[in-house]
């Protein structure tokens, strides 16, 4: 019998190999079990016929951010206009907000756009290629965790700029 490729297993292994803890999750996004940092434990959970969804959290290797709908979308476009060598993995949420990943900030980032939220370590975020009740998740712009991550400042400064430009044009937040 030919077994199809297990993208969830591949992603979970790639995360753990890069120091990013993973956790199994249900289709509704509910965490199952403990955080996993061991390759063999990853294989035990995801090397099955119907693997669970996959969650990560902020850790020394990655900062996970929730960005507001309008500023996040415009900020992403402003960042793209710079033609960076490193693209941030970005995922659109059902409510229109965005999840993105960067390197951990080196220091104080200064002011952030309204609604930008750092996902605290230990808080699970279900990531692609998981399937949720809203359908299959996809990264827009990167093959996380295989590609390098941009700095938090490079990405979040463009989100702040986008918010400022939007308020200047429309007189209010989006």
ROFI-180827 format. One record per atom (N, C-alpha, C, O, CB): x, y, z; atom name. Coordinates in steps of 0.02 Angstrom, whole numbers, padded with zeros to 5 digits. Glycine has a CB too. Layout:
N
((X,Y,Z),'CA');
...
This chain:
174
((00042,-00059,00000),'N');
((00000,00000,00000),'CA');
((00044,00063,00000),'C');
((00092,00067,00039),'O');
((-00048,00000,00061),'CB');
((00029,00109,-00043),'N');
((00066,00172,-00047),'CA');
((00036,00221,00003),'C');
((-00024,00233,00003),'O');
((00066,00201,-00119),'CB');
((00078,00249,00044),'N');
((00055,00296,00094),'CA');
((00066,00367,00068),'C');
((00120,00382,00042),'O');
((00092,00286,00162),'CB');
((00015,00409,00074),'N');
((00021,00477,00050),'CA');
((00067,00518,00095),'C');
((00079,00499,00153),'O');
((-00048,00510,00045),'CB');
((00091,00573,00070),'N');
((00136,00616,00108),'CA');
((00099,00645,00168),'C');
((00041,00663,00163),'O');
((00164,00674,00063),'CB');
((00134,00648,00224),'N');
((00105,00673,00285),'CA');
((00135,00742,00299),'C');
((00186,00748,00333),'O');
((00118,00625,00345),'CB');
((00103,00794,00272),'N');
((00128,00863,00279),'CA');
((00128,00886,00352),'C');
((00172,00924,00372),'O');
((00087,00911,00237),'CB');
((00080,00863,00392),'N');
((00079,00882,00462),'CA');
((00140,00854,00499),'C');
((00171,00888,00540),'O');
((00015,00857,00496),'CB');
((00157,00791,00485),'N');
((00217,00761,00516),'CA');
((00279,00800,00494),'C');
((00321,00816,00536),'O');
((00223,00687,00496),'CB');
((00285,00814,00429),'N');
((00344,00850,00404),'CA');
((00350,00918,00437),'C');
((00405,00939,00456),'O');
((00339,00858,00328),'CB');
((00294,00954,00445),'N');
((00296,01021,00476),'CA');
((00313,01016,00550),'C');
((00353,01056,00575),'O');
((00229,01056,00466),'CB');
((00282,00968,00585),'N');
((00296,00960,00657),'CA');
((00370,00943,00668),'C');
((00402,00971,00713),'O');
((00252,00904,00687),'CB');
((00397,00899,00626),'N');
((00469,00882,00632),'CA');
((00513,00943,00619),'C');
((00561,00956,00655),'O');
((00487,00825,00583),'CB');
((00496,00981,00566),'N');
((00535,01040,00550),'CA');
((00533,01091,00606),'C');
((00584,01124,00621),'O');
((00510,01072,00484),'CB');
((00476,01099,00638),'N');
((00470,01146,00695),'CA');
((00515,01124,00752),'C');
((00556,01163,00777),'O');
((00398,01151,00719),'CB');
((00508,01062,00773),'N');
((00547,01037,00830),'CA');
((00622,01039,00816),'C');
((00661,01056,00860),'O');
((00526,00964,00846),'CB');
((00641,01024,00754),'N');
((00712,01027,00736),'CA');
((00740,01098,00739),'C');
((00800,01107,00745),'O');
((00722,00999,00666),'CB');
((00696,01148,00736),'N');
((00717,01218,00739),'CA');
((00704,01249,00808),'C');
((00710,01309,00817),'O');
((00680,01259,00686),'CB');
((00686,01207,00856),'N');
((00677,01230,00925),'CA');
((00608,01259,00939),'C');
((00599,01295,00989),'O');
((00727,01281,00939),'CB');
((00559,01244,00897),'N');
((00491,01269,00907),'CA');
((00448,01213,00935),'C');
((00439,01162,00902),'O');
((00460,01297,00840),'CB');
((00422,01221,00996),'N');
((00380,01168,01024),'CA');
((00314,01162,00986),'C');
((00288,01211,00961),'O');
((00366,01181,01099),'CB');
((00289,01100,00982),'N');
((00226,01087,00947),'CA');
((00178,01052,00994),'C');
((00197,01023,01044),'O');
((00238,01044,00884),'CB');
((00114,01056,00976),'N');
((00062,01024,01015),'CA');
((00007,01001,00968),'C');
((-00009,01034,00919),'O');
((00033,01073,01069),'CB');
((-00021,00943,00983),'N');
((-00077,00918,00944),'CA');
((-00139,00961,00960),'C');
((-00145,00988,01015),'O');
((-00091,00843,00958),'CB');
((-00185,00966,00912),'N');
((-00246,01004,00922),'CA');
((-00303,00969,00885),'C');
((-00292,00935,00835),'O');
((-00239,01077,00899),'CB');
((-00363,00979,00909),'N');
((-00422,00952,00876),'CA');
((-00441,00996,00816),'C');
((-00410,01048,00806),'O');
((-00482,00946,00926),'CB');
((-00490,00975,00778),'N');
((-00513,01014,00721),'CA');
((-00541,01082,00743),'C');
((-00543,01129,00704),'O');
((-00565,00975,00681),'CB');
((-00564,01086,00805),'N');
((-00590,01150,00831),'CA');
((-00534,01193,00859),'C');
((-00547,01249,00881),'O');
((-00642,01137,00885),'CB');
((-00472,01168,00859),'N');
((-00415,01206,00882),'CA');
((-00399,01197,00956),'C');
((-00356,01230,00983),'O');
((-00427,01278,00870),'CB');
((-00435,01151,00989),'N');
((-00423,01138,01059),'CA');
((-00359,01098,01068),'C');
((-00350,01046,01035),'O');
((-00483,01100,01090),'CB');
((-00313,01122,01111),'N');
((-00251,01085,01121),'CA');
((-00263,01016,01152),'C');
((-00308,01006,01192),'O');
((-00203,01125,01165),'CB');
((-00221,00968,01132),'N');
((-00224,00900,01158),'CA');
((-00154,00881,01181),'C');
((-00107,00882,01142),'O');
((-00251,00849,01104),'CB');
((-00147,00864,01244),'N');
((-00082,00843,01270),'CA');
((-00036,00900,01287),'C');
((-00057,00958,01293),'O');
((-00049,00798,01220),'CB');
((00027,00883,01295),'N');
((00078,00930,01316),'CA');
((00117,00957,01256),'C');
((00110,00931,01200),'O');
((00127,00897,01367),'CB');
((00159,01008,01268),'N');
((00204,01032,01216),'CA');
((00257,00979,01203),'C');
((00282,00948,01250),'O');
((00236,01100,01237),'CB');
((00273,00970,01140),'N');
((00321,00919,01119),'CA');
((00382,00952,01090),'C');
((00377,00997,01048),'O');
((00290,00870,01067),'CB');
((00441,00930,01112),'N');
((00505,00958,01087),'CA');
((00552,00903,01064),'C');
((00610,00916,01049),'O');
((00539,00999,01142),'CB');
((00527,00841,01060),'N');
((00568,00783,01044),'CA');
((00544,00752,00978),'C');
((00484,00742,00968),'O');
((00565,00731,01101),'CB');
((00591,00737,00934),'N');
((00575,00710,00868),'CA');
((00536,00644,00874),'C');
((00488,00634,00837),'O');
((00639,00699,00827),'CB');
((00557,00600,00917),'N');
((00522,00535,00924),'CA');
((00451,00544,00949),'C');
((00406,00508,00928),'O');
((00561,00489,00971),'CB');
((00441,00591,00994),'N');
((00373,00605,01019),'CA');
((00329,00634,00962),'C');
((00270,00619,00958),'O');
((00375,00654,01079),'CB');
((00360,00675,00919),'N');
((00324,00701,00861),'CA');
((00302,00644,00816),'C');
((00244,00642,00794),'O');
((00368,00751,00821),'CB');
((00347,00598,00803),'N');
((00329,00540,00760),'CA');
((00272,00500,00791),'C');
((00228,00476,00755),'O');
((00391,00495,00749),'CB');
((00272,00491,00856),'N');
((00220,00452,00889),'CA');
((00152,00485,00881),'C');
((00101,00450,00876),'O');
((00236,00443,00963),'CB');
((00150,00551,00880),'N');
((00085,00587,00877),'CA');
((00062,00596,00805),'C');
((00003,00586,00790),'O');
((00091,00655,00911),'CB');
((00107,00616,00759),'N');
((00086,00635,00691),'CA');
((00099,00582,00638),'C');
((00073,00589,00582),'O');
((00121,00697,00671),'CB');
((00137,00530,00652),'N');
((00150,00478,00602),'CA');
((00095,00424,00606),'C');
((00109,00366,00621),'O');
((00220,00446,00611),'CB');
((00033,00446,00593),'N');
((-00025,00403,00596),'CA');
((-00068,00416,00535),'C');
((-00057,00465,00498),'O');
((-00066,00415,00662),'CB');
((-00118,00373,00523),'N');
((-00160,00381,00463),'CA');
((-00199,00446,00463),'C');
((-00207,00477,00410),'O');
((-00208,00323,00459),'CB');
((-00224,00468,00521),'N');
((-00262,00531,00525),'CA');
((-00230,00574,00580),'C');
((-00254,00575,00636),'O');
((-00337,00518,00541),'CB');
((-00177,00611,00562),'N');
((-00142,00651,00612),'CA');
((-00184,00710,00636),'C');
((-00226,00735,00599),'O');
((-00076,00677,00583),'CB');
((-00173,00731,00699),'N');
((-00210,00789,00725),'CA');
((-00184,00854,00695),'C');
((-00132,00854,00662),'O');
((-00205,00791,00802),'CB');
((-00220,00907,00707),'N');
((-00196,00973,00687),'CA');
((-00134,00990,00727),'C');
((-00118,00955,00776),'O');
((-00251,01027,00697),'CB');
((-00099,01042,00707),'N');
((-00034,01059,00734),'CA');
((-00035,01130,00761),'C');
((-00056,01177,00726),'O');
((00022,01051,00681),'CB');
((-00013,01139,00824),'N');
((-00009,01205,00854),'CA');
((00064,01219,00873),'C');
((00101,01174,00891),'O');
((-00056,01211,00915),'CB');
((00082,01284,00870),'N');
((00147,01306,00895),'CA');
((00134,01362,00945),'C');
((00077,01382,00957),'O');
((00193,01331,00836),'CB');
((00188,01388,00974),'N');
((00183,01444,01020),'CA');
((00246,01487,01012),'C');
((00296,01464,00986),'O');
((00173,01421,01093),'CB');
((00242,01548,01036),'N');
((00302,01589,01038),'CA');
((00354,01556,01083),'C');
((00337,01525,01133),'O');
((00286,01662,01062),'CB');
((00416,01563,01064),'N');
((00472,01532,01101),'CA');
((00535,01570,01081),'C');
((00530,01616,01041),'O');
((00478,01454,01087),'CB');
((00594,01552,01106),'N');
((00654,01589,01086),'CA');
((00667,01588,01010),'C');
((00699,01633,00984),'O');
((00714,01560,01121),'CB');
((00642,01537,00975),'N');
((00655,01531,00903),'CA');
((00606,01570,00859),'C');
((00620,01584,00801),'O');
((00654,01459,00883),'CB');
((00547,01588,00887),'N');
((00495,01620,00846),'CA');
((00450,01663,00891),'C');
((00435,01644,00947),'O');
((00454,01568,00807),'CB');
((00429,01720,00863),'N');
((00378,01761,00895),'CA');
((00315,01757,00852),'C');
((00318,01769,00791),'O');
((00402,01836,00903),'CB');
((00259,01740,00882),'N');
((00196,01735,00846),'CA');
((00155,01797,00863),'C');
((00148,01815,00922),'O');
((00157,01668,00864),'CB');
((00127,01828,00812),'N');
((00090,01891,00820),'CA');
((00021,01886,00788),'C');
((00013,01853,00736),'O');
((00130,01950,00788),'CB');
((-00027,01918,00819),'N');
((-00093,01926,00789),'CA');
((-00097,01998,00766),'C');
((-00086,02044,00806),'O');
((-00153,01907,00840),'CB');
((-00114,02009,00703),'N');
((-00117,02075,00674),'CA');
((-00189,02092,00656),'C');
((-00227,02048,00635),'O');
((-00073,02081,00611),'CB');
((-00210,02155,00665),'N');
((-00278,02174,00647),'CA');
((-00289,02171,00571),'C');
((-00243,02177,00532),'O');
((-00293,02245,00673),'CB');
((-00351,02162,00553),'N');
((-00371,02149,00484),'CA');
((-00343,02200,00434),'C');
((-00304,02181,00390),'O');
((-00446,02149,00479),'CB');
((-00360,02264,00441),'N');
((-00341,02313,00391),'CA');
((-00267,02330,00395),'C');
((-00232,02327,00344),'O');
((-00383,02377,00400),'CB');
((-00242,02348,00453),'N');
((-00172,02366,00460),'CA');
((-00127,02307,00443),'C');
((-00074,02316,00414),'O');
((-00157,02391,00532),'CB');
((-00148,02246,00460),'N');
((-00109,02187,00444),'CA');
((-00104,02177,00369),'C');
((-00050,02163,00343),'O');
((-00140,02126,00476),'CB');
((-00160,02184,00333),'N');
((-00160,02175,00261),'CA');
((-00118,02229,00226),'C');
((-00077,02214,00183),'O');
((-00232,02176,00234),'CB');
((-00130,02293,00245),'N');
((-00092,02347,00214),'CA');
((-00018,02344,00233),'C');
((00026,02356,00192),'O');
((-00121,02415,00235),'CB');
((-00005,02327,00295),'N');
((00065,02320,00318),'CA');
((00103,02267,00279),'C');
((00161,02276,00263),'O');
((00067,02304,00392),'CB');
((00068,02213,00265),'N');
((00100,02159,00225),'CA');
((00118,02185,00155),'C');
((00172,02170,00130),'O');
((00052,02098,00219),'CB');
((00074,02225,00125),'N');
((00087,02253,00058),'CA');
((00146,02301,00061),'C');
((00189,02301,00016),'O');
((00024,02288,00030),'CB');
((00148,02343,00113),'N');
((00204,02390,00120),'CA');
((00270,02352,00128),'C');
((00321,02371,00100),'O');
((00193,02437,00180),'CB');
((00269,02299,00167),'N');
((00329,02258,00177),'CA');
((00350,02227,00111),'C');
((00410,02226,00095),'O');
((00316,02203,00230),'CB');
((00303,02202,00072),'N');
((00318,02171,00007),'CA');
((00350,02221,-00041),'C');
((00393,02203,-00081),'O');
((00255,02142,-00024),'CB');
((00329,02285,-00037),'N');
((00356,02336,-00082),'CA');
((00430,02348,-00071),'C');
((00465,02373,-00115),'O');
((00318,02401,-00072),'CB');
((00455,02329,-00013),'N');
((00526,02336,00002),'CA');
((00568,02281,-00032),'C');
((00629,02284,-00032),'O');
((00538,02335,00078),'CB');
((00533,02232,-00060),'N');
((00566,02174,-00091),'CA');
((00617,02142,-00045),'C');
((00676,02135,-00061),'O');
((00600,02195,-00156),'CB');
((00593,02122,00014),'N');
((00638,02092,00063),'CA');
((00662,02023,00040),'C');
((00629,01990,00000),'O');
((00604,02086,00131),'CB');
((00719,02003,00064),'N');
((00744,01936,00049),'CA');
((00710,01883,00091),'C');
((00710,01824,00072),'O');
((00818,01934,00060),'CB');
((00681,01903,00147),'N');
((00649,01857,00193),'CA');
((00576,01877,00202),'C');
((00561,01933,00223),'O');
((00686,01854,00262),'CB');
((00530,01832,00185),'N');
((00459,01846,00189),'CA');
((00430,01817,00254),'C');
((00449,01762,00273),'O');
((00421,01818,00128),'CB');
((00385,01853,00286),'N');
((00355,01825,00347),'CA');
((00299,01776,00329),'C');
((00259,01790,00284),'O');
((00327,01881,00392),'CB');
((00295,01720,00363),'N');
((00237,01677,00353),'CA');
((00176,01713,00381),'C');
((00178,01738,00437),'O');
((00247,01606,00387),'CB');
((00123,01716,00342),'N');
((00062,01751,00363),'CA');
((00002,01707,00347),'C');
((-00001,01677,00294),'O');
((00056,01821,00327),'CB');
((-00044,01704,00394),'N');
((-00104,01664,00386),'CA');
((-00165,01706,00403),'C');
((-00167,01738,00455),'O');
((-00101,01599,00431),'CB');
((-00215,01707,00358),'N');
((-00276,01745,00371),'CA');
((-00323,01703,00415),'C');
((-00333,01644,00402),'O');
((-00311,01766,00305),'CB');
((-00351,01735,00466),'N');
((-00397,01702,00511),'CA');
((-00469,01712,00487),'C');
((-00482,01759,00449),'O');
((-00389,01728,00582),'CB');
((-00516,01670,00508),'N');
((-00585,01678,00486),'CA');
((-00616,01746,00501),'C');
((-00660,01769,00465),'O');
((-00628,01625,00519),'CB');
((-00593,01780,00555),'N');
((-00621,01845,00572),'CA');
((-00588,01902,00533),'C');
((-00605,01961,00543),'O');
((-00613,01858,00647),'CB');
((-00541,01886,00488),'N');
((-00507,01936,00448),'CA');
((-00441,01958,00475),'C');
((-00401,01988,00439),'O');
((-00551,01995,00440),'CB');
((-00426,01945,00539),'N');
((-00361,01961,00567),'CA');
((-00309,01914,00538),'C');
((-00325,01868,00501),'O');
((-00362,01956,00645),'CB');
((-00246,01925,00556),'N');
((-00191,01887,00529),'CA');
((-00147,01859,00584),'C');
((-00142,01888,00638),'O');
((-00149,01931,00482),'CB');
((-00116,01803,00571),'N');
((-00063,01776,00613),'CA');
((00001,01780,00572),'C');
((00002,01762,00513),'O');
((-00078,01701,00637),'CB');
((00054,01805,00603),'N');
((00119,01806,00569),'CA');
((00173,01786,00618),'C');
((00163,01790,00678),'O');
((00133,01876,00538),'CB');
((00229,01764,00591),'N');
((00285,01742,00633),'CA');
((00347,01781,00614),'C');
((00360,01794,00555),'O');
((00297,01666,00625),'CB');
((00386,01800,00664),'N');
((00449,01836,00654),'CA');
((00500,01807,00702),'C');
((00486,01763,00742),'O');
((00440,01913,00666),'CB');
((00561,01833,00697),'N');
((00610,01819,00748),'CA');
((00587,01855,00812),'C');
((00549,01903,00809),'O');
((00682,01842,00726),'CB');
((00610,01832,00869),'N');
((00596,01868,00931),'CA');
((00628,01937,00927),'C');
((00684,01943,00901),'O');
((00622,01828,00993),'CB');
((00595,01989,00952),'N');
((00625,02055,00952),'CA');
((00688,02058,00994),'C');
((00694,02025,01045),'O');
((00574,02108,00977),'CB');
((00737,02098,00971),'N');
((00799,02106,01007),'CA');
((00790,02149,01069),'C');
((00825,02140,01119),'O');
((00853,02136,00962),'CB');
((00744,02196,01066),'N');
((00733,02242,01122),'CA');
((00663,02271,01116),'C');
((00618,02239,01088),'O');
((00785,02298,01122),'CB');
((00654,02330,01143),'N');
((00589,02363,01140),'CA');
((00573,02383,01068),'C');
((00614,02413,01034),'O');
((00588,02425,01187),'CB');
((00514,02365,01046),'N');
((00493,02381,00978),'CA');
((00464,02452,00972),'C');
((00452,02476,00916),'O');
((00442,02331,00953),'CB');
((00453,02484,01028),'N');
((00421,02550,01025),'CA');
((00347,02541,01016),'C');
((00319,02488,01032),'O');
((00451,02593,00968),'CB');
((00313,02592,00989),'N');
((00240,02586,00982),'CA');
((00222,02534,00928),'C');
((00257,02527,00878),'O');
((00210,02655,00963),'CB');
((00167,02499,00941),'N');
((00140,02451,00893),'CA');
((00073,02476,00868),'C');
((00040,02516,00901),'O');
((00134,02380,00925),'CB');
((00052,02452,00811),'N');
((-00014,02470,00785),'CA');
((-00067,02445,00834),'C');
((-00057,02395,00869),'O');
((-00025,02439,00714),'CB');
((-00123,02480,00835),'N');
((-00179,02461,00877),'CA');
((-00202,02390,00859),'C');
((-00213,02374,00800),'O');
((-00238,02511,00869),'CB');
((-00208,02347,00909),'N');
((-00232,02279,00897),'CA');
((-00179,02228,00884),'C');
((-00194,02169,00879),'O');
((-00279,02279,00841),'CB');
((-00115,02248,00877),'N');
((-00061,02200,00869),'CA');
((-00052,02165,00936),'C');
((-00044,02197,00988),'O');
((00006,02235,00845),'CB');
((-00052,02099,00934),'N');
((-00048,02060,00995),'CA');
((00008,02008,00989),'C');
((00010,01969,00942),'O');
((-00115,02025,01010),'CB');
((00053,02009,01038),'N');
((00105,01958,01042),'CA');
((00073,01897,01075),'C');
((00043,01902,01128),'O');
((00167,01982,01084),'CB');
((00078,01840,01043),'N');
((00051,01778,01071),'CA');
((00102,01751,01121),'C');
((00158,01732,01103),'O');
((00036,01724,01014),'CB');
((00082,01751,01183),'N');
((00128,01733,01238),'CA');
((00150,01660,01233),'C');
((00113,01617,01209),'O');
((00094,01745,01305),'CB');
((00212,01646,01255),'N');
((00235,01577,01257),'CA');
((00185,01534,01297),'C');
((00161,01553,01350),'O');
((00305,01572,01288),'CB');
((00172,01475,01270),'N');
((00124,01429,01302),'CA');
((00054,01435,01274),'C');
((00012,01391,01287),'O');
((00123,01442,01375),'CB');
((00040,01488,01237),'N');
((-00026,01496,01205),'CA');
((-00024,01463,01136),'C');
((00014,01485,01093),'O');
((-00046,01572,01200),'CB');
((-00065,01412,01125),'N');
((-00061,01376,01061),'CA');
((-00094,01415,01003),'C');
((-00145,01448,01012),'O');
((-00094,01309,01067),'CB');
((-00062,01411,00945),'N');
((-00089,01439,00883),'CA');
((-00087,01384,00831),'C');
((-00033,01359,00815),'O');
((-00048,01504,00859),'CB');
((-00144,01364,00806),'N');
((-00148,01311,00755),'CA');
((-00122,01340,00690),'C');
((-00141,01394,00669),'O');
((-00221,01284,00747),'CB');
((-00077,01301,00658),'N');
((-00043,01326,00597),'CA');
((-00054,01278,00539),'C');
((-00073,01220,00549),'O');
((00032,01335,00610),'CB');
((-00041,01303,00478),'N');
((-00043,01259,00419),'CA');
((00008,01204,00425),'C');
((00060,01213,00456),'O');
((-00032,01299,00356),'CB');
((-00004,01147,00396),'N');
((-00060,01130,00352),'CA');
((-00120,01098,00388),'C');
((-00153,01054,00361),'O');
((-00036,01083,00299),'CB');
((-00133,01120,00449),'N');
((-00190,01093,00487),'CA');
((-00256,01107,00453),'C');
((-00262,01153,00412),'O');
((-00191,01122,00558),'CB');
((-00305,01067,00470),'N');
((-00374,01079,00449),'CA');
((-00414,01095,00511),'C');
((-00410,01061,00562),'O');
((-00404,01016,00411),'CB');
((-00453,01149,00506),'N');
((-00496,01170,00562),'CA');
((-00568,01166,00540),'C');
((-00583,01146,00483),'O');
((-00478,01241,00586),'CB');
((-00614,01185,00583),'N');
((-00685,01185,00566),'CA');
((-00698,01234,00508),'C');
((-00749,01228,00474),'O');
((-00727,01205,00627),'CB');
((-00653,01282,00497),'N');
((-00661,01331,00443),'CA');
((-00624,01310,00379),'C');
((-00623,01349,00330),'O');
((-00636,01398,00465),'CB');
((-00595,01251,00378),'N');
((-00559,01227,00319),'CA');
((-00485,01221,00331),'C');
((-00461,01228,00387),'O');
((-00572,01274,00260),'CB');
((-00449,01206,00277),'N');
((-00377,01196,00282),'CA');
((-00340,01263,00286),'C');
((-00357,01310,00250),'O');
((-00350,01155,00221),'CB');
((-00292,01266,00330),'N');
((-00252,01327,00339),'CA');
((-00194,01328,00290),'C');
((-00167,01276,00272),'O');
((-00226,01332,00412),'CB');
((-00175,01389,00269),'N');
((-00120,01398,00222),'CA');
((-00079,01459,00242),'C');
((-00106,01509,00265),'O');
((-00147,01407,00149),'CB');
((-00013,01453,00233),'N');
((00031,01511,00242),'CA');
((00030,01551,00177),'C');
((00027,01522,00123),'O');
((00103,01490,00261),'CB');
((00033,01616,00183),'N');
((00037,01660,00125),'CA');
((00104,01694,00127),'C');
((00114,01741,00166),'O');
((-00022,01713,00125),'CB');
((00151,01672,00087),'N');
((00215,01706,00083),'CA');
((00276,01668,00106),'C');
((00332,01692,00096),'O');
((00211,01767,00121),'CB');
((00267,01609,00136),'N');
((00326,01574,00161),'CA');
((00310,01500,00171),'C');
((00252,01481,00178),'O');
((00351,01605,00226),'CB');
((00361,01460,00172),'N');
((00354,01390,00188),'CA');
((00380,01379,00259),'C');
((00430,01346,00270),'O');
((00393,01344,00137),'CB');
((00344,01408,00307),'N');
((00362,01402,00378),'CA');
((00359,01330,00398),'C');
((00312,01295,00379),'O');
((00316,01445,00422),'CB');
((00406,01305,00436),'N');
((00463,01338,00468),'CA');
((00528,01330,00428),'C');
((00582,01341,00456),'O');
((00472,01311,00537),'CB');
((00524,01310,00365),'N');
((00584,01296,00326),'CA');
((00622,01359,00307),'C');
((00684,01358,00306),'O');
((00567,01257,00265),'CB');
((00587,01413,00291),'N');
((00620,01475,00272),'CA');
((00640,01516,00333),'C');
((00608,01510,00385),'O');
((00574,01516,00226),'CB');
((00691,01557,00326),'N');
((00710,01600,00382),'CA');
((00654,01651,00397),'C');
((00612,01665,00355),'O');
((00776,01637,00367),'CB');
((00655,01678,00457),'N');
((00605,01727,00478),'CA');
((00634,01798,00476),'C');
((00693,01807,00488),'O');
((00579,01711,00548),'CB');
((00592,01847,00460),'N');
((00614,01917,00462),'CA');
((00614,01942,00535),'C');
((00587,01910,00580),'O');
((00569,01962,00418),'CB');
((00645,02000,00545),'N');
((00644,02030,00612),'CA');
((00575,02056,00628),'C');
((00537,02075,00583),'O');
((00697,02087,00617),'CB');
((00559,02056,00692),'N');
((00494,02082,00714),'CA');
((00488,02156,00695),'C');
((00435,02178,00673),'O');
((00485,02073,00791),'CB');
((00541,02194,00704),'N');
((00539,02266,00690),'CA');
((00524,02279,00616),'C');
((00485,02323,00600),'O');
((00606,02298,00709),'CB');
((00555,02240,00571),'N');
((00544,02251,00499),'CA');
((00471,02242,00480),'C');
((00444,02280,00439),'O');
((00587,02203,00459),'CB');
((00438,02193,00509),'N');
((00368,02179,00492),'CA');
((00321,02226,00530),'C');
((00277,02257,00499),'O');
((00351,02106,00509),'CB');
((00329,02231,00595),'N');
((00281,02269,00636),'CA');
((00285,02344,00624),'C');
((00235,02379,00633),'O');
((00293,02255,00709),'CB');
((00343,02370,00604),'N');
((00348,02441,00588),'CA');
((00306,02458,00527),'C');
((00278,02513,00522),'O');
((00422,02462,00577),'CB');
((00302,02411,00479),'N');
((00260,02422,00420),'CA');
((00185,02418,00437),'C');
((00144,02452,00407),'O');
((00277,02371,00365),'CB');
((00168,02376,00485),'N');
((00098,02373,00507),'CA');
((00079,02439,00541),'C');
((00023,02464,00530),'O');
((00087,02312,00557),'CB');
((00123,02466,00581),'N');
((00110,02532,00613),'CA');
((00105,02586,00560),'C');
((00059,02627,00563),'O');
((00166,02549,00663),'CB');
((00150,02586,00512),'N');
((00147,02635,00457),'CA');
((00081,02629,00419),'C');
((00050,02679,00401),'O');
((00206,02625,00408),'CB');
((00059,02568,00406),'N');
((-00004,02556,00371),'CA');
((-00063,02585,00411),'C');
((-00108,02617,00383),'O');
((-00015,02481,00359),'CB');
((-00062,02574,00476),'N');
((-00116,02602,00518),'CA');
((-00115,02678,00515),'C');
((-00168,02709,00508),'O');
((-00108,02578,00592),'CB');
((-00057,02708,00520),'N');
((-00052,02781,00519),'CA');
((-00076,02809,00452),'C');
((-00112,02859,00451),'O');
((00020,02803,00531),'CB');
((-00058,02777,00397),'N');
((-00080,02800,00331),'CA');
((-00155,02791,00323),'C');
((-00188,02834,00293),'O');
((-00043,02762,00275),'CB');
((-00182,02736,00349),'N');
((-00254,02724,00344),'CA');
((-00293,02776,00383),'C');
((-00344,02802,00358),'O');
((-00271,02653,00370),'CB');
((-00271,02793,00442),'N');
((-00304,02844,00483),'CA');
((-00299,02912,00448),'C');
((-00347,02950,00449),'O');
((-00273,02848,00554),'CB');
((-00241,02927,00419),'N');
((-00233,02991,00383),'CA');
((-00281,02996,00324),'C');
((-00309,03049,00312),'O');
((-00161,02998,00359),'CB');
((-00290,02941,00288),'N');
((-00334,02941,00229),'CA');
((-00408,02940,00248),'C');
((-00448,02976,00218),'O');
((-00318,02883,00185),'CB');
((-00426,02898,00297),'N');
((-00497,02886,00311),'CA');
((-00521,02915,00377),'C');
((-00581,02913,00392),'O');
((-00510,02813,00309),'CB');
((-00475,02941,00417),'N');
((-00494,02972,00480),'CA');
((-00513,02923,00535),'C');
((-00537,02944,00588),'O');
((-00551,03017,00468),'CB');
((-00503,02860,00524),'N');
((-00520,02809,00576),'CA');
((-00482,02744,00561),'C');
((-00456,02733,00507),'O');
((-00596,02795,00577),'CB');
((-00481,02702,00613),'N');
((-00451,02636,00604),'CA');
((-00499,02593,00563),'C');
((-00559,02605,00563),'O');
((-00436,02602,00673),'CB');
((-00471,02543,00527),'N');
((-00512,02500,00485),'CA');
((-00552,02449,00520),'C');
((-00588,02411,00489),'O');
((-00472,02466,00438),'CB');
